[in-house]
């Protein structure tokens, strides 16, 4: 198996997230585009995100189609989960991140700026299931066309 190259600039990790309608993908992980919120931690799943007082089960089923991804918090939560999974796969618990997110060609022109702003909310203070991330910050973000 070929070792993946990690890209960074001046100590900031360049991390790509493909925000697909069926699956969310990074270089090292792929999971179903699905999120459900609960006020209690899930009993039977290891794939959950604790964020701003809620527990989000990730990847069990599929999210309904939404043409503009920045209209609800689900895609933000799913992106946080993708970042957490990718950092865990890299063996990292702290990082500065430059996020590169993909949008379908049909929407990249119309949604590029709003999706970038949505991703740069910088409300990040979370724990991901059994993944304990101590510190990470999204420093910048680019929305690019998916291929």
Secondary structure by P-SEA (a helix, b strand, c coil): cbbbbbbbcccccccccccccccccccccccccbbbbbccccccccccccccccccccccccccccccccccaaaaaaaaaaaaaaaaaacccbbbbbbbbbbccccccccaaaaaaaaacccccccccccccccccccbbbbbbcc
